[in-house]
Amino acid sequence: MSGFRFKVGQHVTLLPLLQRYSKHVEEAGSFTIMRCLPSDTHFRAYRVRNDGNGHERVVEEGEMRPLA
């Protein structure tokens, strides 16, 4: 799947705005890209796993940034 900014296995973090409105404070921190999700639109989404607690969620490309 071309056009994706992030790759499977890459470590990312959620943007502060998303962390602030998250229901779970523990979702802040490092995440691993598990899968690039198919889409019919220009919005790219990913399944990510929290490296701390193992919880998975779907996040759009604009809601995260790569870890340095």
N, C-alpha and C positions, 0 to 999 in steps of 0.2 A: 504494500500500500504506500504509494508515494504521496508526498505533500505533508507528511506528518513532521512536526518540529522535534518531537521526542521519540526515542527508540526504546524498544522493550529492554528491560534491565537497567535503564538509566534511572538515577536518583534525582528526585525533584522535591520541592517544598511548595506548599500552598501559599498563595498571596495573602498578606495580612488581612485584607478585607474579608476574604472567605473564612479565615480562621476566626475572626471576630464574630461572625454570624453562625458559625458552626454550632450544632447542638452539643458536640462533644469536645471539650477542651483538649483531650488527649489526641485529637486528630491533627494538632499542630505538630510540625516536625518533619522528619524525612519520610518520603514515600518512594516506592519502586514502581516503575511502569510495568504492568503485567501484560497488557494487551492494548493494541490500537483498535478502536471500535469502528466498524463500517458506518458510513453516513452518506445520505443523499444530498446533504447541504454543504456549505463551506465551513461549518463548525466541526472541528475535530474533537473527538472525545477519547478518553483513555480509561481503562480499568487500572486503578492504582492500589497498592497495599501499603498500609502504615507499617514502617519498619519497627516501630516500638511495640504495637499490640496485635499486628496481623490483620486488622480489620481492612476490608476492601470497600471501595466506593468508585463511582464514575465521576470523572472530573473533565471539564472542557479545557482545551489547550490554553486559553487565556486566563485560567484560574490558577496556574502554577508557573514556577520558574525552575530552571536547572540549579542543582546544588553545585557550588564551585569546587 
